[in-house]
Amino acid sequence: MRYFVQHPSAVDSLEGIAQWRLLRQRVRDVVDETDAALQILVDRGVIDRVAVTGGPALFRLKPEKEDEARRLAGDRS
């Protein structure tokens, strides 16, 4: 209903509506999963969370943790 209220001229089929609803839910799920994974990596000291004034936090690999990050990622190179 929110979608139709926000987009009163929208017209779509049952399948189309189901697809955008599923996509929206999947994006929310992936954002939640990624947030949890990033928090674990920050807690383990592998990546840094960088606060940005007026914007979302940024994340970066700590250079001294590159070997550990490769192991965690299963990278054998």
N, CA, C and O atoms as a Tripos MOL2 file, in Angstrom:
@<TRIPOS>MOLECULE
protein
  308   307    77     0     0
PROTEIN
NO_CHARGES

@<TRIPOS>ATOM
      1 N           0.8280   -1.1890    0.0000 N.3       1 MET1
      2 CA          0.0000    0.0000    0.0000 C.3       1 MET1
      3 C           0.8750    1.2570    0.0000 C.2       1 MET1
      4 O           0.5740    2.2310   -0.6900 O.2       1 MET1
      5 N           1.9700    1.2260    0.7870 N.am      2 ARG2
      6 CA          2.8510    2.3990    0.8260 C.3       2 ARG2
      7 C           3.3600    2.7770   -0.5590 C.2       2 ARG2
      8 O           3.4370    3.9560   -0.9040 O.2       2 ARG2
      9 N           3.7100    1.7560   -1.3550 N.am      3 TYR3
     10 CA          4.2070    2.0350   -2.6940 C.3       3 TYR3
     11 C           3.1520    2.7790   -3.5110 C.2       3 TYR3
     12 O           3.4640    3.7660   -4.1780 O.2       3 TYR3
     13 N           1.9180    2.3130   -3.4620 N.am      4 PHE4
     14 CA          0.8610    2.9570   -4.2400 C.3       4 PHE4
     15 C           0.5350    4.3560   -3.7240 C.2       4 PHE4
     16 O           0.1930    5.2410   -4.5080 O.2       4 PHE4
     17 N           0.6390    4.5600   -2.4210 N.am      5 VAL5
     18 CA          0.4120    5.8940   -1.8620 C.3       5 VAL5
     19 C           1.5250    6.8390   -2.3190 C.2       5 VAL5
     20 O           1.2630    7.9910   -2.6660 O.2       5 VAL5
     21 N           2.7650    6.3480   -2.3170 N.am      6 GLN6
     22 CA          3.8980    7.1710   -2.7300 C.3       6 GLN6
     23 C           3.9600    7.3560   -4.2490 C.2       6 GLN6
     24 O           4.5070    8.3430   -4.7410 O.2       6 GLN6
     25 N           3.3950    6.3980   -4.9820 N.am      7 HIS7
     26 CA          3.4040    6.4310   -6.4540 C.3       7 HIS7
     27 C           1.9720    6.1980   -6.9510 C.2       7 HIS7
     28 O           1.6740    5.1290   -7.4830 O.2       7 HIS7
     29 N           1.0890    7.1810   -6.7860 N.am      8 PRO8
     30 CA         -0.3260    6.9800   -7.0860 C.3       8 PRO8
     31 C          -0.6330    6.6330   -8.5440 C.2       8 PRO8
     32 O          -1.7080    6.1060   -8.8320 O.2       8 PRO8
     33 N           0.2750    6.9140   -9.4530 N.am      9 SER9
     34 CA          0.0150    6.5720  -10.8510 C.3       9 SER9
     35 C           0.6180    5.2190  -11.2420 C.2       9 SER9
     36 O           0.5500    4.8340  -12.4100 O.2       9 SER9
     37 N           1.2040    4.4970  -10.2900 N.am     10 ALA10
     38 CA          1.8310    3.2080  -10.5880 C.3      10 ALA10
     39 C           0.7850    2.1870  -11.0260 C.2      10 ALA10
     40 O          -0.3210    2.1280  -10.4890 O.2      10 ALA10
     41 N           1.1700    1.3870  -12.0190 N.am     11 VAL11
     42 CA          0.3300    0.2960  -12.5140 C.3      11 VAL11
     43 C           1.2550   -0.8940  -12.7230 C.2      11 VAL11
     44 O           2.2860   -0.7640  -13.3820 O.2      11 VAL11
     45 N           0.9070   -2.0390  -12.1790 N.am     12 ASP12
     46 CA          1.7590   -3.2160  -12.3330 C.3      12 ASP12
     47 C           0.9230   -4.4710  -12.1820 C.2      12 ASP12
     48 O          -0.1960   -4.4330  -11.6700 O.2      12 ASP12
     49 N           1.4790   -5.5820  -12.6330 N.am     13 SER13
     50 CA          0.8160   -6.8850  -12.5230 C.3      13 SER13
     51 C           1.1170   -7.5070  -11.1620 C.2      13 SER13
     52 O           1.9630   -7.0140  -10.4160 O.2      13 SER13
     53 N           0.4300   -8.5710  -10.8560 N.am     14 LEU14
     54 CA          0.6980   -9.3270   -9.6270 C.3      14 LEU14
     55 C           2.1590   -9.7370   -9.5790 C.2      14 LEU14
     56 O           2.8230   -9.5600   -8.5580 O.2      14 LEU14
     57 N           2.6650  -10.2890  -10.6870 N.am     15 GLU15
     58 CA          4.0600  -10.7350  -10.7220 C.3      15 GLU15
     59 C           5.0260   -9.5650  -10.5550 C.2      15 GLU15
     60 O           6.0280   -9.6750   -9.8490 O.2      15 GLU15
     61 N           4.7200   -8.4470  -11.2090 N.am     16 GLY16
     62 CA          5.5750   -7.2750  -11.0890 C.3      16 GLY16
     63 C           5.6270   -6.7490   -9.6660 C.2      16 GLY16
     64 O           6.6970   -6.4210   -9.1540 O.2      16 GLY16
     65 N           4.4780   -6.6730   -9.0370 N.am     17 ILE17
     66 CA          4.4180   -6.2040   -7.6450 C.3      17 ILE17
     67 C           5.1760   -7.1610   -6.7350 C.2      17 ILE17
     68 O           5.9310   -6.7320   -5.8630 O.2      17 ILE17
     69 N           4.9730   -8.4520   -6.9400 N.am     18 ALA18
     70 CA          5.6830   -9.4390   -6.1110 C.3      18 ALA18
     71 C           7.1850   -9.3200   -6.3040 C.2      18 ALA18
     72 O           7.9410   -9.4360   -5.3400 O.2      18 ALA18
     73 N           7.6330   -9.0910   -7.5420 N.am     19 GLN19
     74 CA          9.0710   -8.9840   -7.8050 C.3      19 GLN19
     75 C           9.6840   -7.7820   -7.1090 C.2      19 GLN19
     76 O          10.7340   -7.9090   -6.4790 O.2      19 GLN19
     77 N           9.0440   -6.6020   -7.2080 N.am     20 TRP20
     78 CA          9.6760   -5.4520   -6.5470 C.3      20 TRP20
     79 C           9.5970   -5.5670   -5.0460 C.2      20 TRP20
     80 O          10.4780   -5.0760   -4.3400 O.2      20 TRP20
     81 N           8.5410   -6.2170   -4.5340 N.am     21 ARG21
     82 CA          8.4820   -6.4280   -3.0790 C.3      21 ARG21
     83 C           9.5820   -7.3760   -2.6320 C.2      21 ARG21
     84 O          10.2430   -7.1320   -1.6230 O.2      21 ARG21
     85 N           9.7820   -8.4630   -3.3810 N.am     22 LEU22
     86 CA         10.8410   -9.4110   -3.0380 C.3      22 LEU22
     87 C          12.2170   -8.7640   -3.1420 C.2      22 LEU22
     88 O          13.0730   -8.9770   -2.2830 O.2      22 LEU22
     89 N          12.4290   -7.9770   -4.1870 N.am     23 LEU23
     90 CA         13.7050   -7.2950   -4.3550 C.3      23 LEU23
     91 C          13.9730   -6.3570   -3.1860 C.2      23 LEU23
     92 O          15.0690   -6.3400   -2.6270 O.2      23 LEU23
     93 N          12.9700   -5.5870   -2.8290 N.am     24 ARG24
     94 CA         13.1220   -4.6560   -1.7080 C.3      24 ARG24
     95 C          13.4510   -5.3970   -0.4090 C.2      24 ARG24
     96 O          14.3210   -4.9670    0.3480 O.2      24 ARG24
     97 N          12.7570   -6.5100   -0.1520 N.am     25 GLN25
     98 CA         13.0190   -7.3000    1.0470 C.3      25 GLN25
     99 C          14.4120   -7.9100    1.0020 C.2      25 GLN25
    100 O          15.1160   -7.9320    2.0120 O.2      25 GLN25
    101 N          14.8120   -8.4040   -0.1650 N.am     26 ARG26
    102 CA         16.1370   -9.0170   -0.3000 C.3      26 ARG26
    103 C          17.2340   -7.9850   -0.0460 C.2      26 ARG26
    104 O          18.2240   -8.2800    0.6240 O.2      26 ARG26
    105 N          17.0610   -6.7830   -0.5760 N.am     27 VAL27
    106 CA         18.0470   -5.7200   -0.3380 C.3      27 VAL27
    107 C          18.1480   -5.4380    1.1560 C.2      27 VAL27
    108 O          19.2470   -5.3100    1.6950 O.2      27 VAL27
    109 N          16.9920   -5.3400    1.8300 N.am     28 ARG28
    110 CA         17.0120   -5.1080    3.2840 C.3      28 ARG28
    111 C          17.7470   -6.2350    4.0040 C.2      28 ARG28
    112 O          18.5440   -5.9840    4.9090 O.2      28 ARG28
    113 N          17.4780   -7.4770    3.6020 N.am     29 ASP29
    114 CA         18.1390   -8.6230    4.2270 C.3      29 ASP29
    115 C          19.6520   -8.5750    4.0160 C.2      29 ASP29
    116 O          20.4160   -8.8220    4.9490 O.2      29 ASP29
    117 N          20.0870   -8.2600    2.7970 N.am     30 VAL30
    118 CA         21.5160   -8.2060    2.4970 C.3      30 VAL30
    119 C          22.1870   -7.0640    3.2540 C.2      30 VAL30
    120 O          23.3140   -7.2200    3.7240 O.2      30 VAL30
    121 N          21.5260   -5.9370    3.3790 N.am     31 VAL31
    122 CA         22.0830   -4.8200    4.1560 C.3      31 VAL31
    123 C          22.2540   -5.2480    5.6160 C.2      31 VAL31
    124 O          23.2880   -4.9700    6.2230 O.2      31 VAL31
    125 N          21.2590   -5.9140    6.1760 N.am     32 ASP32
    126 CA         21.3570   -6.3760    7.5640 C.3      32 ASP32
    127 C          22.4890   -7.3850    7.7320 C.2      32 ASP32
    128 O          23.2480   -7.3030    8.6980 O.2      32 ASP32
    129 N          22.6110   -8.3400    6.7990 N.am     33 GLU33
    130 CA         23.6780   -9.3400    6.8640 C.3      33 GLU33
    131 C          25.0500   -8.6850    6.7370 C.2      33 GLU33
    132 O          25.9850   -9.0460    7.4520 O.2      33 GLU33
    133 N          25.1670   -7.7270    5.8310 N.am     34 THR34
    134 CA         26.4420   -7.0380    5.6220 C.3      34 THR34
    135 C          26.8190   -6.2070    6.8370 C.2      34 THR34
    136 O          27.9890   -6.1510    7.2150 O.2      34 THR34
    137 N          25.8380   -5.5650    7.4490 N.am     35 ASP35
    138 CA         26.0780   -4.7980    8.6650 C.3      35 ASP35
    139 C          26.6350   -5.6970    9.7590 C.2      35 ASP35
    140 O          27.5990   -5.3320   10.4320 O.2      35 ASP35
    141 N          26.0350   -6.8680    9.9400 N.am     36 ALA36
    142 CA         26.4990   -7.8040   10.9640 C.3      36 ALA36
    143 C          27.9150   -8.2860   10.6530 C.2      36 ALA36
    144 O          28.7480   -8.3700   11.5560 O.2      36 ALA36
    145 N          28.1970   -8.6030    9.3970 N.am     37 ALA37
    146 CA         29.5310   -9.0700    9.0150 C.3      37 ALA37
    147 C          30.5770   -7.9790    9.2180 C.2      37 ALA37
    148 O          31.6660   -8.2430    9.7270 O.2      37 ALA37
    149 N          30.2440   -6.7580    8.8220 N.am     38 LEU38
    150 CA         31.1830   -5.6530    9.0210 C.3      38 LEU38
    151 C          31.4610   -5.4250   10.4970 C.2      38 LEU38
    152 O          32.5990   -5.1510   10.8780 O.2      38 LEU38
    153 N          30.4400   -5.5340   11.3280 N.am     39 GLN39
    154 CA         30.6400   -5.3410   12.7620 C.3      39 GLN39
    155 C          31.5860   -6.3980   13.3320 C.2      39 GLN39
    156 O          32.4190   -6.0900   14.1850 O.2      39 GLN39
    157 N          31.4610   -7.6270   12.8690 N.am     40 ILE40
    158 CA         32.3640   -8.7000   13.3060 C.3      40 ILE40
    159 C          33.8010   -8.3750   12.8990 C.2      40 ILE40
    160 O          34.7280   -8.5280   13.6950 O.2      40 ILE40
    161 N          33.9800   -7.9240   11.6550 N.am     41 LEU41
    162 CA         35.3280   -7.6000   11.1730 C.3      41 LEU41
    163 C          35.9190   -6.4020   11.9000 C.2      41 LEU41
    164 O          37.1220   -6.3660   12.1560 O.2      41 LEU41
    165 N          35.0960   -5.4300   12.2310 N.am     42 VAL42
    166 CA         35.5650   -4.2820   13.0250 C.3      42 VAL42
    167 C          35.9570   -4.7660   14.4170 C.2      42 VAL42
    168 O          37.0170   -4.4020   14.9260 O.2      42 VAL42
    169 N          35.1040   -5.5860   15.0340 N.am     43 ASP43
    170 CA         35.3960   -6.1120   16.3740 C.3      43 ASP43
    171 C          36.6850   -6.9320   16.3940 C.2      43 ASP43
    172 O          37.4190   -6.9160   17.3820 O.2      43 ASP43
    173 N          36.9580   -7.6480   15.3030 N.am     44 ARG44
    174 CA         38.1760   -8.4680   15.2120 C.3      44 ARG44
    175 C          39.3980   -7.6310   14.8680 C.2      44 ARG44
    176 O          40.5240   -8.1280   14.8980 O.2      44 ARG44
    177 N          39.1800   -6.3630   14.5430 N.am     45 GLY45
    178 CA         40.2930   -5.4810   14.2370 C.3      45 GLY45
    179 C          40.8540   -5.6410   12.8430 C.2      45 GLY45
    180 O          41.9720   -5.2020   12.5730 O.2      45 GLY45
    181 N          40.0940   -6.2670   11.9450 N.am     46 VAL46
    182 CA         40.5730   -6.4900   10.5820 C.3      46 VAL46
    183 C          40.2930   -5.2740    9.6980 C.2      46 VAL46
    184 O          41.0890   -4.9390    8.8210 O.2      46 VAL46
    185 N          39.1790   -4.6310    9.9310 N.am     47 ILE47
    186 CA         38.8470   -3.4240    9.1710 C.3      47 ILE47
    187 C          38.5650   -2.2830   10.1450 C.2      47 ILE47
    188 O          38.2480   -2.4950   11.3160 O.2      47 ILE47
    189 N          38.6900   -1.0830    9.6240 N.am     48 ASP48
    190 CA         38.3660    0.1200   10.3890 C.3      48 ASP48
    191 C          37.0390    0.6720    9.9090 C.2      48 ASP48
    192 O          36.7170    0.6160    8.7230 O.2      48 ASP48
    193 N          36.2830    1.2010   10.8390 N.am     49 ARG49
    194 CA         35.0680    1.9650   10.5300 C.3      49 ARG49
    195 C          35.4600    3.4270   10.6490 C.2      49 ARG49
    196 O          35.9400    3.8650   11.6950 O.2      49 ARG49
    197 N          35.2570    4.1800    9.5800 N.am     50 VAL50
    198 CA         35.6640    5.5800    9.5440 C.3      50 VAL50
    199 C          34.4140    6.4510    9.5450 C.2      50 VAL50
    200 O          33.5950    6.3770    8.6300 O.2      50 VAL50
    201 N          34.2760    7.2700   10.5720 N.am     51 ALA51
    202 CA         33.1370    8.1860   10.6490 C.3      51 ALA51
    203 C          33.3420    9.3130    9.6440 C.2      51 ALA51
    204 O          34.4430    9.8460    9.5000 O.2      51 ALA51
    205 N          32.2690    9.6620    8.9580 N.am     52 VAL52
    206 CA         32.2980   10.7440    7.9720 C.3      52 VAL52
    207 C          31.2350   11.7560    8.3650 C.2      52 VAL52
    208 O          30.0620   11.4130    8.5090 O.2      52 VAL52
    209 N          31.6500   12.9950    8.5360 N.am     53 THR53
    210 CA         30.7060   14.0430    8.9010 C.3      53 THR53
    211 C          29.6770   14.2180    7.7910 C.2      53 THR53
    212 O          30.0260   14.4490    6.6340 O.2      53 THR53
    213 N          28.4130   14.1060    8.1590 N.am     54 GLY54
    214 CA         27.3380   14.3170    7.1990 C.3      54 GLY54
    215 C          27.1270   13.1780    6.2250 C.2      54 GLY54
    216 O          26.4080   13.3440    5.2400 O.2      54 GLY54
    217 N          27.7270   12.0320    6.4680 N.am     55 GLY55
    218 CA         27.5640   10.9120    5.5450 C.3      55 GLY55
    219 C          27.6500    9.5920    6.2730 C.2      55 GLY55
    220 O          27.9080    9.5430    7.4750 O.2      55 GLY55
    221 N          27.4320    8.5350    5.5390 N.am     56 PRO56
    222 CA         27.5030    7.2120    6.1680 C.3      56 PRO56
    223 C          28.9490    6.8340    6.4860 C.2      56 PRO56
    224 O          29.8780    7.3300    5.8480 O.2      56 PRO56
    225 N          29.1330    5.9750    7.4530 N.am     57 ALA57
    226 CA         30.4710    5.4940    7.8070 C.3      57 ALA57
    227 C          31.0730    4.7640    6.6150 C.2      57 ALA57
    228 O          30.3670    4.1840    5.7900 O.2      57 ALA57
    229 N          32.3790    4.8110    6.5550 N.am     58 LEU58
    230 CA         33.1170    4.0850    5.5220 C.3      58 LEU58
    231 C          33.9310    2.9920    6.1990 C.2      58 LEU58
    232 O          34.2470    3.0890    7.3850 O.2      58 LEU58
    233 N          34.2630    1.9650    5.4530 N.am     59 PHE59
    234 CA         35.0250    0.8390    5.9920 C.3      59 PHE59
    235 C          36.2440    0.6060    5.1190 C.2      59 PHE59
    236 O          36.1820    0.7260    3.8960 O.2      59 PHE59
    237 N          37.3740    0.2660    5.7750 N.am     60 ARG60
    238 CA         38.5890   -0.0180    5.0190 C.3      60 ARG60
    239 C          39.3880   -1.1000    5.7260 C.2      60 ARG60
    240 O          39.3530   -1.2310    6.9490 O.2      60 ARG60
    241 N          40.0950   -1.8540    4.9350 N.am     61 LEU61
    242 CA         40.9700   -2.9030    5.4460 C.3      61 LEU61
    243 C          42.1850   -2.2620    6.0940 C.2      61 LEU61
    244 O          42.7780   -1.3310    5.5490 O.2      61 LEU61
    245 N          42.5440   -2.7660    7.2560 N.am     62 LYS62
    246 CA         43.7790   -2.3090    7.8910 C.3      62 LYS62
    247 C          44.9300   -2.9540    7.1290 C.2      62 LYS62
    248 O          44.9660   -4.1790    7.0060 O.2      62 LYS62
    249 N          45.8690   -2.1670    6.6130 N.am     63 PRO63
    250 CA         46.9560   -2.7380    5.8040 C.3      63 PRO63
    251 C          47.7100   -3.8560    6.5120 C.2      63 PRO63
    252 O          48.0970   -4.8420    5.8830 O.2      63 PRO63
    253 N          47.9180   -3.7090    7.7950 N.am     64 GLU64
    254 CA         48.6630   -4.7310    8.5410 C.3      64 GLU64
    255 C          47.8570   -6.0120    8.7410 C.2      64 GLU64
    256 O          48.3990   -7.0080    9.2210 O.2      64 GLU64
    257 N          46.5820   -6.0030    8.3850 N.am     65 LYS65
    258 CA         45.7200   -7.1720    8.5470 C.3      65 LYS65
    259 C          45.4040   -7.8560    7.2130 C.2      65 LYS65
    260 O          44.5220   -8.7120    7.1500 O.2      65 LYS65
    261 N          46.1200   -7.4820    6.1520 N.am     66 GLU66
    262 CA         45.8220   -8.0310    4.8320 C.3      66 GLU66
    263 C          45.9460   -9.5570    4.7970 C.2      66 GLU66
    264 O          45.0910  -10.2270    4.2160 O.2      66 GLU66
    265 N          46.9900  -10.1140    5.4060 N.am     67 ASP67
    266 CA         47.1500  -11.5710    5.4180 C.3      67 ASP67
    267 C          45.9840  -12.2480    6.1390 C.2      67 ASP67
    268 O          45.4500  -13.2500    5.6650 O.2      67 ASP67
    269 N          45.5980  -11.6940    7.2820 N.am     68 GLU68
    270 CA         44.4620  -12.2580    8.0180 C.3      68 GLU68
    271 C          43.1850  -12.1510    7.1890 C.2      68 GLU68
    272 O          42.3770  -13.0790    7.1660 O.2      68 GLU68
    273 N          43.0070  -11.0400    6.5220 N.am     69 ALA69
    274 CA         41.8150  -10.8550    5.6780 C.3      69 ALA69
    275 C          41.7900  -11.8860    4.5570 C.2      69 ALA69
    276 O          40.7330  -12.4350    4.2450 O.2      69 ALA69
    277 N          42.9340  -12.1520    3.9530 N.am     70 ARG70
    278 CA         43.0050  -13.1770    2.8990 C.3      70 ARG70
    279 C          42.6060  -14.5490    3.4470 C.2      70 ARG70
    280 O          41.8780  -15.2980    2.7960 O.2      70 ARG70
    281 N          43.0870  -14.8670    4.6420 N.am     71 ARG71
    282 CA         42.7360  -16.1490    5.2440 C.3      71 ARG71
    283 C          41.2240  -16.2180    5.5120 C.2      71 ARG71
    284 O          40.5830  -17.2260    5.2150 O.2      71 ARG71
    285 N          40.6670  -15.1480    6.0710 N.am     72 LEU72
    286 CA         39.2430  -15.1100    6.3530 C.3      72 LEU72
    287 C          38.3980  -15.2290    5.0880 C.2      72 LEU72
    288 O          37.3190  -15.8200    5.1030 O.2      72 LEU72
    289 N          38.9000  -14.6630    3.9990 N.am     73 ALA73
    290 CA         38.1740  -14.6890    2.7290 C.3      73 ALA73
    291 C          38.4000  -16.0060    1.9740 C.2      73 ALA73
    292 O          37.7700  -16.2560    0.9460 O.2      73 ALA73
    293 N          39.2960  -16.8340    2.4920 N.am     74 GLY74
    294 CA         39.5670  -18.1040    1.8200 C.3      74 GLY74
    295 C          40.4260  -17.9440    0.5850 C.2      74 GLY74
    296 O          40.4450  -18.8220   -0.2770 O.2      74 GLY74
    297 N          41.1390  -16.8280    0.4890 N.am     75 ASP75
    298 CA         41.9950  -16.5450   -0.6550 C.3      75 ASP75
    299 C          43.2970  -17.3140   -0.4950 C.2      75 ASP75
    300 O          43.9980  -17.1460    0.5020 O.2      75 ASP75
    301 N          43.6190  -18.1410   -1.4490 N.am     76 ARG76
    302 CA         44.8230  -18.9650   -1.3420 C.3      76 ARG76
    303 C          46.0000  -18.4140   -2.1670 C.2      76 ARG76
    304 O          47.0350  -19.0690   -2.2940 O.2      76 ARG76
    305 N          45.8310  -17.2140   -2.7200 N.am     77 SER77
    306 CA         46.9170  -16.6650   -3.5480 C.3      77 SER77
    307 C          47.9960  -16.0080   -2.7270 C.2      77 SER77
    308 O          48.9710  -15.5010   -3.2810 O.2      77 SER77
@<TRIPOS>BOND
     1     1     2 1
     2     2     3 1
     3     3     4 2
     4     3     5 am
     5     5     6 1
     6     6     7 1
     7     7     8 2
     8     7     9 am
     9     9    10 1
    10    10    11 1
    11    11    12 2
    12    11    13 am
    13    13    14 1
    14    14    15 1
    15    15    16 2
    16    15    17 am
    17    17    18 1
    18    18    19 1
    19    19    20 2
    20    19    21 am
    21    21    22 1
    22    22    23 1
    23    23    24 2
    24    23    25 am
    25    25    26 1
    26    26    27 1
    27    27    28 2
    28    27    29 am
    29    29    30 1
    30    30    31 1
    31    31    32 2
    32    31    33 am
    33    33    34 1
    34    34    35 1
    35    35    36 2
    36    35    37 am
    37    37    38 1
    38    38    39 1
    39    39    40 2
    40    39    41 am
    41    41    42 1
    42    42    43 1
    43    43    44 2
    44    43    45 am
    45    45    46 1
    46    46    47 1
    47    47    48 2
    48    47    49 am
    49    49    50 1
    50    50    51 1
    51    51    52 2
    52    51    53 am
    53    53    54 1
    54    54    55 1
    55    55    56 2
    56    55    57 am
    57    57    58 1
    58    58    59 1
    59    59    60 2
    60    59    61 am
    61    61    62 1
    62    62    63 1
    63    63    64 2
    64    63    65 am
    65    65    66 1
    66    66    67 1
    67    67    68 2
    68    67    69 am
    69    69    70 1
    70    70    71 1
    71    71    72 2
    72    71    73 am
    73    73    74 1
    74    74    75 1
    75    75    76 2
    76    75    77 am
    77    77    78 1
    78    78    79 1
    79    79    80 2
    80    79    81 am
    81    81    82 1
    82    82    83 1
    83    83    84 2
    84    83    85 am
    85    85    86 1
    86    86    87 1
    87    87    88 2
    88    87    89 am
    89    89    90 1
    90    90    91 1
    91    91    92 2
    92    91    93 am
    93    93    94 1
    94    94    95 1
    95    95    96 2
    96    95    97 am
    97    97    98 1
    98    98    99 1
    99    99   100 2
   100    99   101 am
   101   101   102 1
   102   102   103 1
   103   103   104 2
   104   103   105 am
   105   105   106 1
   106   106   107 1
   107   107   108 2
   108   107   109 am
   109   109   110 1
   110   110   111 1
   111   111   112 2
   112   111   113 am
   113   113   114 1
   114   114   115 1
   115   115   116 2
   116   115   117 am
   117   117   118 1
   118   118   119 1
   119   119   120 2
   120   119   121 am
   121   121   122 1
   122   122   123 1
   123   123   124 2
   124   123   125 am
   125   125   126 1
   126   126   127 1
   127   127   128 2
   128   127   129 am
   129   129   130 1
   130   130   131 1
   131   131   132 2
   132   131   133 am
   133   133   134 1
   134   134   135 1
   135   135   136 2
   136   135   137 am
   137   137   138 1
   138   138   139 1
   139   139   140 2
   140   139   141 am
   141   141   142 1
   142   142   143 1
   143   143   144 2
   144   143   145 am
   145   145   146 1
   146   146   147 1
   147   147   148 2
   148   147   149 am
   149   149   150 1
   150   150   151 1
   151   151   152 2
   152   151   153 am
   153   153   154 1
   154   154   155 1
   155   155   156 2
   156   155   157 am
   157   157   158 1
   158   158   159 1
   159   159   160 2
   160   159   161 am
   161   161   162 1
   162   162   163 1
   163   163   164 2
   164   163   165 am
   165   165   166 1
   166   166   167 1
   167   167   168 2
   168   167   169 am
   169   169   170 1
   170   170   171 1
   171   171   172 2
   172   171   173 am
   173   173   174 1
   174   174   175 1
   175   175   176 2
   176   175   177 am
   177   177   178 1
   178   178   179 1
   179   179   180 2
   180   179   181 am
   181   181   182 1
   182   182   183 1
   183   183   184 2
   184   183   185 am
   185   185   186 1
   186   186   187 1
   187   187   188 2
   188   187   189 am
   189   189   190 1
   190   190   191 1
   191   191   192 2
   192   191   193 am
   193   193   194 1
   194   194   195 1
   195   195   196 2
   196   195   197 am
   197   197   198 1
   198   198   199 1
   199   199   200 2
   200   199   201 am
   201   201   202 1
   202   202   203 1
   203   203   204 2
   204   203   205 am
   205   205   206 1
   206   206   207 1
   207   207   208 2
   208   207   209 am
   209   209   210 1
   210   210   211 1
   211   211   212 2
   212   211   213 am
   213   213   214 1
   214   214   215 1
   215   215   216 2
   216   215   217 am
   217   217   218 1
   218   218   219 1
   219   219   220 2
   220   219   221 am
   221   221   222 1
   222   222   223 1
   223   223   224 2
   224   223   225 am
   225   225   226 1
   226   226   227 1
   227   227   228 2
   228   227   229 am
   229   229   230 1
   230   230   231 1
   231   231   232 2
   232   231   233 am
   233   233   234 1
   234   234   235 1
   235   235   236 2
   236   235   237 am
   237   237   238 1
   238   238   239 1
   239   239   240 2
   240   239   241 am
   241   241   242 1
   242   242   243 1
   243   243   244 2
   244   243   245 am
   245   245   246 1
   246   246   247 1
   247   247   248 2
   248   247   249 am
   249   249   250 1
   250   250   251 1
   251   251   252 2
   252   251   253 am
   253   253   254 1
   254   254   255 1
   255   255   256 2
   256   255   257 am
   257   257   258 1
   258   258   259 1
   259   259   260 2
   260   259   261 am
   261   261   262 1
   262   262   263 1
   263   263   264 2
   264   263   265 am
   265   265   266 1
   266   266   267 1
   267   267   268 2
   268   267   269 am
   269   269   270 1
   270   270   271 1
   271   271   272 2
   272   271   273 am
   273   273   274 1
   274   274   275 1
   275   275   276 2
   276   275   277 am
   277   277   278 1
   278   278   279 1
   279   279   280 2
   280   279   281 am
   281   281   282 1
   282   282   283 1
   283   283   284 2
   284   283   285 am
   285   285   286 1
   286   286   287 1
   287   287   288 2
   288   287   289 am
   289   289   290 1
   290   290   291 1
   291   291   292 2
   292   291   293 am
   293   293   294 1
   294   294   295 1
   295   295   296 2
   296   295   297 am
   297   297   298 1
   298   298   299 1
   299   299   300 2
   300   299   301 am
   301   301   302 1
   302   302   303 1
   303   303   304 2
   304   303   305 am
   305   305   306 1
   306   306   307 1
   307   307   308 2
@<TRIPOS>SUBSTRUCTURE
     1 MET1         2 RESIDUE 1 A MET
     2 ARG2         6 RESIDUE 1 A ARG
     3 TYR3        10 RESIDUE 1 A TYR
     4 PHE4        14 RESIDUE 1 A PHE
     5 VAL5        18 RESIDUE 1 A VAL
     6 GLN6        22 RESIDUE 1 A GLN
     7 HIS7        26 RESIDUE 1 A HIS
     8 PRO8        30 RESIDUE 1 A PRO
     9 SER9        34 RESIDUE 1 A SER
    10 ALA10       38 RESIDUE 1 A ALA
    11 VAL11       42 RESIDUE 1 A VAL
    12 ASP12       46 RESIDUE 1 A ASP
    13 SER13       50 RESIDUE 1 A SER
    14 LEU14       54 RESIDUE 1 A LEU
    15 GLU15       58 RESIDUE 1 A GLU
    16 GLY16       62 RESIDUE 1 A GLY
    17 ILE17       66 RESIDUE 1 A ILE
    18 ALA18       70 RESIDUE 1 A ALA
    19 GLN19       74 RESIDUE 1 A GLN
    20 TRP20       78 RESIDUE 1 A TRP
    21 ARG21       82 RESIDUE 1 A ARG
    22 LEU22       86 RESIDUE 1 A LEU
    23 LEU23       90 RESIDUE 1 A LEU
    24 ARG24       94 RESIDUE 1 A ARG
    25 GLN25       98 RESIDUE 1 A GLN
    26 ARG26      102 RESIDUE 1 A ARG
    27 VAL27      106 RESIDUE 1 A VAL
    28 ARG28      110 RESIDUE 1 A ARG
    29 ASP29      114 RESIDUE 1 A ASP
    30 VAL30      118 RESIDUE 1 A VAL
    31 VAL31      122 RESIDUE 1 A VAL
    32 ASP32      126 RESIDUE 1 A ASP
    33 GLU33      130 RESIDUE 1 A GLU
    34 THR34      134 RESIDUE 1 A THR
    35 ASP35      138 RESIDUE 1 A ASP
    36 ALA36      142 RESIDUE 1 A ALA
    37 ALA37      146 RESIDUE 1 A ALA
    38 LEU38      150 RESIDUE 1 A LEU
    39 GLN39      154 RESIDUE 1 A GLN
    40 ILE40      158 RESIDUE 1 A ILE
    41 LEU41      162 RESIDUE 1 A LEU
    42 VAL42      166 RESIDUE 1 A VAL
    43 ASP43      170 RESIDUE 1 A ASP
    44 ARG44      174 RESIDUE 1 A ARG
    45 GLY45      178 RESIDUE 1 A GLY
    46 VAL46      182 RESIDUE 1 A VAL
    47 ILE47      186 RESIDUE 1 A ILE
    48 ASP48      190 RESIDUE 1 A ASP
    49 ARG49      194 RESIDUE 1 A ARG
    50 VAL50      198 RESIDUE 1 A VAL
    51 ALA51      202 RESIDUE 1 A ALA
    52 VAL52      206 RESIDUE 1 A VAL
    53 THR53      210 RESIDUE 1 A THR
    54 GLY54      214 RESIDUE 1 A GLY
    55 GLY55      218 RESIDUE 1 A GLY
    56 PRO56      222 RESIDUE 1 A PRO
    57 ALA57      226 RESIDUE 1 A ALA
    58 LEU58      230 RESIDUE 1 A LEU
    59 PHE59      234 RESIDUE 1 A PHE
    60 ARG60      238 RESIDUE 1 A ARG
    61 LEU61      242 RESIDUE 1 A LEU
    62 LYS62      246 RESIDUE 1 A LYS
    63 PRO63      250 RESIDUE 1 A PRO
    64 GLU64      254 RESIDUE 1 A GLU
    65 LYS65      258 RESIDUE 1 A LYS
    66 GLU66      262 RESIDUE 1 A GLU
    67 ASP67      266 RESIDUE 1 A ASP
    68 GLU68      270 RESIDUE 1 A GLU
    69 ALA69      274 RESIDUE 1 A ALA
    70 ARG70      278 RESIDUE 1 A ARG
    71 ARG71      282 RESIDUE 1 A ARG
    72 LEU72      286 RESIDUE 1 A LEU
    73 ALA73      290 RESIDUE 1 A ALA
    74 GLY74      294 RESIDUE 1 A GLY
    75 ASP75      298 RESIDUE 1 A ASP
    76 ARG76      302 RESIDUE 1 A ARG
    77 SER77      306 RESIDUE 1 A SER
